[in-house]
Structures are given as C-alpha cells and as structure tokens.
C-alpha cells in the first residue's frame, strides 16, 4: 500500500497487519463505476472554478472514464489501498502523472464515499423496480390463466370463505408490492441531494460551485448542510427497510404456497420443485421455502445497519465503512428473490377440482347461508346460530352443507331458498365482483 493519505503529522507508518485488515477494497471495489462518475463530475467543477485547466481536466476525465472497462477486461488490477477511492487515485497518478495530484482538490473521501453510495443506491432502486416489474408481469400472466379459479381463503389456516384466485394473489403480492413501490420512492427522495462539496465535514473555501457536479450527476441540488451530507445514511436505512419489507411480503406469499402445496391445492412443475435425497415420491416447494428463509436475512441486515449507526455523532465516522457490505447483500438478495418468485409463479398451477372439494368439505359456504338469511330479514346473530347448528347437524351425519336437501332445511326451520346459495364457485365470483369492479374503475 502507498502512503497517499498520510503526512508527517499522521505519526509514521501504519502497522502492515492493520493496513491489510482495515482495507475496504474487497467490498467497495464494486463502487468503481460510480466512484469514477463522481470524480469525472468533480473534475468538471474544478475546471469551472479555474483550479485545473480544460486540458488537464480532459486528461483526468479521459483516464478516469477508461478505468472501469480496463478493470472489467482484466487489463488493470486496482492497487491494494485503503479503499476504492484511494486505489483509483494511486492508479491515476501512475497513469497520467502529477496532474492526478489535483484530483482531490476541495474534496474529502467523506463526501466522495457519500456521493458514491447515493449513486449506487440510485441504481439499486432501479434494480429493485425492475424486479418488481418482472414479478408484476408474472402475476398478471398467472391471473389471465388462473385468476378466475375459485379457491379457499383461510383464516387461522383453516378453510374460511370462497374467493377467486386473483383476490388471493392480489392480497398476497399485488397490493403489498404496490405499497413497496411507494416506499422506494421515499428512497429516491432521500438521495436527491448531492454530497459533493461538503468536503470532510464543513465544505471548502475554494471557488468550486457545487451545482456543477450536482448537475453532472443528475442530483436535484448540492448539499444543503455539509455535516449532514457526509454523515447521513438515512437513505441506506430506508433502502434496507424497503428490502426487508419486500422480503417479508414475499415470505408470506411463500408460506401460503407451501401450505397450499401441502393441502394438494396447487402443484409445482419440476422446474422449481426439488426432490428428496431419500424419498423418491417427494416434490418439495424448496424455492418458496428458501425465499421465505431469505426474509430473515433481510431483517438481520436492517438491524445490523441500525445498530451500526446507533449512537454515532454528527458527521462522518469510519464505522460507516460497514454499511456497504450490508447494503450490497441486502439489495442483491432481494432482487434475486423477486426473480425467483416470478419464476415460481410461472410454474405454479392451481388444482381447480381439489380447491372446490376443499371449499365444500370445509363448509366454506356457511357465511353465504348466514348472509342469505340476513338478507331475508333475520337478525345476524340469530342467523349465525341457526347456520352453526345446521353445520353441526350435517357433520354429525357425515355430511356437509353442500349436501343439504330441502327436507333437511325444513326440519331445521330454514327456508328451502338456501339451496340456491350452495354453489361455492358462484359464491367466489359474487364475492369478488365488487372488488374487481372497484380496482378497474
């Protein structure tokens, strides 16, 4: 490692073991592209401020722009430095000479890394939105094929009421993920201001207009408060929370699929169902169980970030170096899970006849019969007790509500018109109708 960030005042050379231990390069080398973009924009500000000539600026910018491609092609190996920012500067010095010494004018690694992270978060939000769009497309296609299939809605994991499949998947994924989109919009708002120009913590006294790099990087404004600009990681926390919440929504859907699979109401194609190493007959919902388990990792990453930031004073602290490793894993894991659930949905098929059987054997029509009595003038609690007694009588006889005959209703003192309400498929369609209309209006 070089001594690019050391002077006589720093007190001599660092211990080699400490140097090796404290480097963040293995993690933050992933920021190379956005770091270069930030440096190119910063050079533009230096040129505008008369601190480097146009020719010098062009030399620096051309070299910087070439670096990500050279690294990707294996033509350049970043030098082992404290972080990616120092690695780029050391490489630049070796490539273009002394003019590279002007690059860091008016800038600190504090505002540099804050800028890099915001730029990376911007791309992370775009990746998450793309993942949501892919999943939404899979849901739409699934609804086209299977959305009008009647199936049980569960309460307390027991068959409750007939619904259409589109209501289930809309509740399990569609509506929650739409709310998650709005949460990602909050992240975008929190990364709107550029940190460049904040310096180490209090800005600088040089003739550098922070609007220049802000515009170059498509930020809405330069930093409003330099101390906040270098120390705030609220956008990271919000992003981690968004990932944790998206993952929790995916996990709840997965729990549904696992139980529906166990009940034989859905089948998974061999493309996403794993087998048992011992039992030859098994078709296991591993994809959904793995995504469900990933939600715990997202929650842990959110807690790790919150704990890292807890108790830090205003401004930059080296503790913040830990945020990137957590955020990278958080976003990568969430994007992968969105892709896996989209794949899983494309290989998830409802079993219509079994769904109807489950509704019938679970007496899911009981609430419809209660409401039919209420519509005819019976008080709700009276109707509730009457249908409850009818359920008990039918079950004692080894029957279900759908097996009712007119004479059995007459014996219970109930109108024969209840026979018109025993179709579980019709119940599902009737219940869904008002919600389908409202969502389309």
N, C-alpha and C positions, 0 to 999 in steps of 0.2 A: 504493500500500500504506500501511496505517496503521502506527503505532509501538506496537501493543498489547503487544508483548513486549520493549519497550526502556525503560530508565530512564536517569537521569543517569550511573549507574555503567557503563553499557554503552559509553560513549565516543562519543556522537554518532550521526549518521545513517549508515546503510549506503549504499554506492555503489548508485545505481539499477540499474546493469547487473548487479551481484551480486545484488541483490534479485530481479530478473527471472529470473536464471539459476538461483538456488537454490530457487525455489519448487517444491514437490511437488504443488501443487493440481491440475494437469492429470492427474496419475496418481491421487492419493489422494482426489479428489472422489468416486471410486467407493465410498469408505468412509462417505459421508454418512449413510446409513441406520443403520449400526451405531454411528457416532460419536454420532448423536442418541440412540440407545438407551442408550449408555453414559452420556451426560450426564443423561438423564432418571433413570437409576438413581442417579447420583452426587447429584443434587438430592435424591432421597429420603433418602439418607444425611445430607445437610446438614440436612434438616428433622428427622430423627430425633435429630440431635446438637444441635438448638436453634440452629444457625448461620444458618438462614433460617426465616421463619415459614411456616406452612402456606399462607397466602395467596400469599406470594412464590414458594413452591415451585410452587404451581398455575399461577401466571403464567408462570414459566420453562418448566415442563413442557409447557404448552399450546402455547406458541410453538414450542418445540423440535419437538414432535410434528407440527406443521403444516408444517415446513420441507421435508422430502423430497418431499411431494406438490406443494408450490408450485414447487419446482425442476423436478420431472418435468413439470409442466404449463406450464412456461415463464413462470410468474408472478414468479419470483425468480431473479436471476442471482447466484451466490455472488461476493462481493467477492474481488478478487485479493489473496490474502495468502500467507504463507509456506507454509501447508498448509490442509487442510480444517478442522482444529481451530480455527485462528485465524479462518478465514473464517466459521465458524458463530458464534463469539463476537462478532465485529465486527457481523455481521448481527443477532444477538440484541440487542446494545446499541442499534442503530439502531431496533429494533422495540419493545422493552419498556422501554428507558431504563436508569437507573442500577442497577436491581435485577440487571441482567445482570452487573455487576461482581462479584457474589457467586458466580457460577457456578464459577469456577476455584478456589474456596476449598479448600485441602487437597489439591489435585490438580496434577499436572505433565503436560505433554504426554508425558512419558516413560511414565508409567503409563497415560495416555489412549490413546496410539497402540498400546501393548502390548495393551490391552483390545480396541481396535478390531480389531486383527489377529486376535486369538483368536476374536472373534465372527465375523469374515469367514471364518476357517479352518473354523469350525463349519459355516457354510453351504456352504463349498466341499466339505467332506466329504460333505454331503448331496447335493450335485450329482453328485459322483463316484459315490456309491452308487446314485443314480437312473440314471446312465449304465450302470453295471454291471448293474442290474436289467433295463434295456431290452435290453442285449446278451444277457443270460441268457435272456430270453424269446424272442429271435430264434433263439438256439441250440436251445432246446427245440422250437420250431416246425420248425426245419430237421431236427432229429433225428426228429421224428414223420414227416416226409415222406421223408427220405433216409438216416436214420441206420443202417438195416439194409442199405445198399448195400455190397457188397464192393469194396474198393479197395486199391491198393498202399500199404504202409508203406515208407518209404525209409530207407536208411542210406547215407551218403556220396552222397546224391542219386541213388541207384540203386534200382530195384525190389528189395525185400527179402523181405517176407512179406505174405500176405493178411491184411487186417483189415477190420472193419466201419467204416463212415464215422463212427459215433458215437464210436469209440475215437480216431480221428484228431482230430476237432474237440474232444473232451474233453481230449486231451493238448495241443492247440494253444491252446485258450482256456479250457475249463471249469475244469480243475484249477488252472492258474496264476492265473486271476482270483479263484478262491475263496481262494487264499493272499493275494492282494492285498487282499481284503476284511479279512482279519485285520490286515494292515499299517495299513489305515485306522483300525482300532480302536485301534491304538497312538497314532495322531494324536489321536483323541478323548480318550484318557487324558492326553495331554500338554497339552491345553487345558482341563483340568478346573478349574484354579485361576484365580481372578480376579486380575488385576494391580492393580485399583483399590484404592487405599490405600497403594500403595508409594511414591507421590509421585515425586520426581525420582530418588531412589536409596535414601533412608533413612526413608521413611514421613513422618508429620507428628505434631505434638504436640496437635492439635485433638481435640475429643470426637466424632470420627466413627467409628462402628462399621463396619469394612469388610465385616462379614457382611451388612449391609443391601443395598448394591449387588450383592454377590455373589449373594444370593438373588434379587434383582430380575432379574438377567441369567442365572439358571439355571446358575451355576457351583457346583461342589461345595464350595468353600471360598474364603476370601480368600487373599491372598498369604502364603506361608509364610516367604519371605525377600525383602525389598523389593529388594535388589540383584540377585538372580536374576530377580525378576519383571519388571523393566524391561529387562534385558539379554539374557535368554534368547530365542533364536529356534529352539530345537531342534524345536519343532512345525512350523516352516516348513521346516526341513531334512527332517524325516521326511515331510512332505507332498510336497515336491519329489521325494524319493526314491520315494515311492509312485507319483507320476505318471510318473517315469522308468521304473519297473519295469512298470507297466501298459502304457506305450507300447512298451516292449521286447517284452512278450508279444504285443501287437497286431502289432508289426513282424514277429515270427517267423511268426505266422499268415499275414500278408500275403505273406511270402516263399514259403510253401507254395502259396498261391493263385496267385501269379504263375507258379510253375513248373508247377503242375497245369494252368493255363491254357495254358502253352506246350506241354505234352505232349498237349493236347487231351482231358484227362480231366475238365475242368469247362468250363462255358460261363457267361458273364456276360450278363445281359439288357442291352438297350440303355439301361436306366435308369442304369446305373453304368459302362458301358464307353464309353470315348471313342474317337473315330476319329482317323485320321491326316490331317494337312492336305494330304498329297500322295498317299498310297496309299489308294485307295478301298476296299480289301478288309479293312482292319485293324479289329480290335475289341480295343482295348488296356485292360489292367487298371489304369487310371490311379488309381482310388480307392485300390486297395491299395498301389500304389507311393507315392502321396502320404502315406498313413498311415505306411508304412514309413519314409519320409523324416522325418516329424514326430518319430520317436523320437530322432533325433539332436538336435533342438532341445531336447527334454526333458532329455537328458543334459547339454547345454550349460548349461541353466538351473540344474540341480543343481550343476554345477561353479561356476557364477557365484556362487551363494549361498554355497557352502562357501568360496570364495576371498574373498568379501566379509567373512565372519565370521572368517576365519583371522587370528589374531594380535590380535584386539580384546581389550582389557582388560575386566575385570568392569564391569557396569553398562551404561548407555546411551551410544551414540556416534552421531553424525549419519550415519555410514556405513550404519546400519540403515535409513535412508530408502530405500536402493536395493532393499530386499527385496520391497517390494510390487509394483513393476513386473514383477519376475521371477516372483513367485508368481502374479500375475494371469494372465500369459501361459501359465504352466505349467498351471494348472488349466483355463483356457479351452481350451487346445489339446488337453488330454487328454479333456475332456468332449466336444468336437467329434469327436475321433477315435473315441471309443466309439459315438457316434451314427452315424458313417459306417460303421463295421464292422457295426453292426446292420443298416443299410441294405444294405450289401454282401452280407451273409449271406442276406437276403431275396431277393436277386437272383443267387444262386449256385446252379447246378444241376450235380450230378454227371452224367457220361455213363456209365451202367452197363455198356453193352456194351464201350466203349473201356477202361474200368477192368479188365474181365475179360480183354480182349485183352492189356493191358499186363502183367497178372499172368501170363498164360500165356506170352507171348513173353519175359518176364523170368525164367522158370523159378523163380517165387516159391514153387513147391510143393516145392523141393528140401529145405528143412528139415523139412517134414512127412514126406517119404520117409525121411530120416535118422532121425527120431524113431520112425517105424514100425518100422524095423529094430532100433533100440534096445529098443523095447517087446517085440520078439520074441526078445531075448536077445543081440544083437550089441553088442560094445563100441562106445562112441560114436565114438572115433577111427577105428575100422575102418569103421563105417557112414558116417562123414563122407567118408572116402577113396573108398568104393565109389560113393556118390551123386555125388561130384565127378567121378569117372571117367565115370559114366553121362551127366552133363551134357555133358562134353567130346565123348563119342561121338555124342550126339544132335545137338549143334551142328555137328559136322564133317559130319554127314549132312544138314544143313539142316533139322533138326527140333528140337523142344523136348520137355521131359519129358511134357507133356500128350499128346504124340503116341505115347507108348510103347505097344508091343504085348507080349503075353505072351512071344512068341518072343525079343524083344529083351531082356527081363528074364532069361529063361532063359540066353541067350547070355552075359550078364554075371554069371551065377551068383547071381541075385537071385530072391526068391520072387514068383510072379505075384500074390500078395495085395497087392502095392504098387499094382496097378491100382485098388484101392479107395480110394486116397488122392490121386487126381489132380484131384479137383474143387476148384478154387480157391475157389468160393463156399462149399462145405462147410467148407473149411479156415478161412475167415474167421469163419464162425459158431461153429465149435468153439473157436477161439482166444478169441473174445470172450465166450463163455458164462460162464466163471468170473468174469470181471471185472464183467460186467453183474450177476450174482447178488450179488457182494460189495458193489457200490455200492448195491444195493437193500435189503440186509439190515441 
